[in-house]
């Protein structure tokens, strides 16, 4: 494969933003705080989905039907969660959601 510079990757939409070394720690902390405010099941599901897809693409032993079934289960877990309902109610009430990971 081809190696991209950070600027090329940003220009091509592969990454969101390039941060110089000096403010990197603060930018990373801000991003982590932003992610921490999201619904825990959705974050966990997104991380697991990325892992499943990566494994399915990288390893012939991971069959596509198994990967799809696992992703479907993660989606259903998020859709059936109390956090989804909290997010909907919070949005309609124009307030920050109070997620608990269930």
C-alpha positions as CSV (number, residue, x, y, z in Angstrom):
1,X,0.0,0.0,0.0
2,X,0.9,3.6,-0.3
3,X,1.8,5.7,2.7
4,X,0.1,9.1,2.9
5,X,1.4,12.2,4.7
6,X,-0.9,13.5,7.4
7,X,-1.9,16.5,5.2
8,X,-2.7,14.1,2.3
9,X,-4.8,11.9,4.5
10,X,-6.7,14.9,5.8
11,X,-7.2,16.3,2.3
12,X,-8.6,12.9,1.1
13,X,-11.0,12.6,4.0
14,X,-9.2,9.7,5.7
15,X,-8.7,11.7,8.9
16,X,-10.7,14.6,10.3
17,X,-7.9,16.9,11.3
18,X,-4.1,17.3,11.6
19,X,-2.8,18.7,14.9
20,X,0.7,20.0,15.4
21,X,2.7,18.3,18.2
22,X,2.4,21.2,20.7
23,X,-1.4,21.2,21.2
24,X,-1.8,17.5,20.5
25,X,-2.3,16.5,24.2
26,X,-5.0,19.1,24.7
27,X,-6.7,18.3,21.5
28,X,-6.7,14.5,22.3
29,X,-8.1,15.3,25.7
30,X,-10.9,17.4,24.2
31,X,-11.8,14.7,21.8
32,X,-11.8,12.0,24.5
33,X,-14.1,14.2,26.6
34,X,-16.4,14.6,23.6
35,X,-16.5,10.8,23.1
36,X,-17.1,10.2,26.8
37,X,-20.3,12.3,26.7
38,X,-21.7,10.0,24.0
39,X,-23.9,7.0,24.7
40,X,-21.7,4.3,26.1
41,X,-23.4,1.4,24.3
42,X,-23.1,3.3,21.0
43,X,-19.4,4.0,21.5
44,X,-18.7,0.3,22.5
45,X,-20.7,-0.9,19.6
46,X,-18.9,1.4,17.1
47,X,-15.5,0.2,18.5
48,X,-16.6,-3.5,18.3
49,X,-18.0,-3.0,14.8
50,X,-14.7,-1.5,13.6
51,X,-12.9,-4.5,15.1
52,X,-15.3,-7.0,13.5
53,X,-15.0,-5.4,10.1
54,X,-11.2,-5.2,10.4
55,X,-11.0,-8.8,11.4
56,X,-13.3,-9.9,8.6
57,X,-11.2,-8.0,6.0
58,X,-7.9,-9.1,7.4
59,X,-8.5,-12.8,8.2
60,X,-10.0,-15.3,5.9
61,X,-11.1,-17.3,8.9
62,X,-13.7,-14.7,9.9
63,X,-16.6,-15.3,7.6
64,X,-18.8,-12.5,6.4
65,X,-22.1,-14.0,7.7
66,X,-20.6,-14.2,11.3
67,X,-19.4,-10.6,11.1
68,X,-22.7,-9.4,9.8
69,X,-24.6,-11.3,12.6
70,X,-22.3,-9.8,15.2
71,X,-22.8,-6.2,13.9
72,X,-26.6,-6.8,13.7
73,X,-26.5,-7.8,17.4
74,X,-24.6,-4.7,18.4
75,X,-27.0,-2.5,16.5
76,X,-30.0,-4.1,18.1
77,X,-28.4,-3.8,21.6
78,X,-28.0,0.0,21.0
79,X,-31.5,0.4,19.6
80,X,-33.1,-1.5,22.5
81,X,-31.2,0.4,25.2
82,X,-32.5,2.9,27.7
83,X,-29.7,5.2,26.5
84,X,-31.4,5.5,23.1
85,X,-34.6,6.6,24.8
86,X,-32.7,9.0,27.0
87,X,-31.1,10.5,23.9
88,X,-34.4,11.0,22.1
89,X,-36.0,12.6,25.2
90,X,-33.0,14.8,25.9
91,X,-33.0,16.0,22.3
92,X,-36.7,16.8,22.4
93,X,-36.3,18.6,25.7
94,X,-33.2,20.5,24.4
95,X,-30.9,19.3,27.2
96,X,-27.7,17.2,27.4
97,X,-28.4,13.5,27.7
98,X,-27.6,11.5,30.9
99,X,-26.3,8.2,29.5
100,X,-25.6,5.2,31.8
101,X,-24.6,2.4,29.4
102,X,-27.8,0.4,29.5
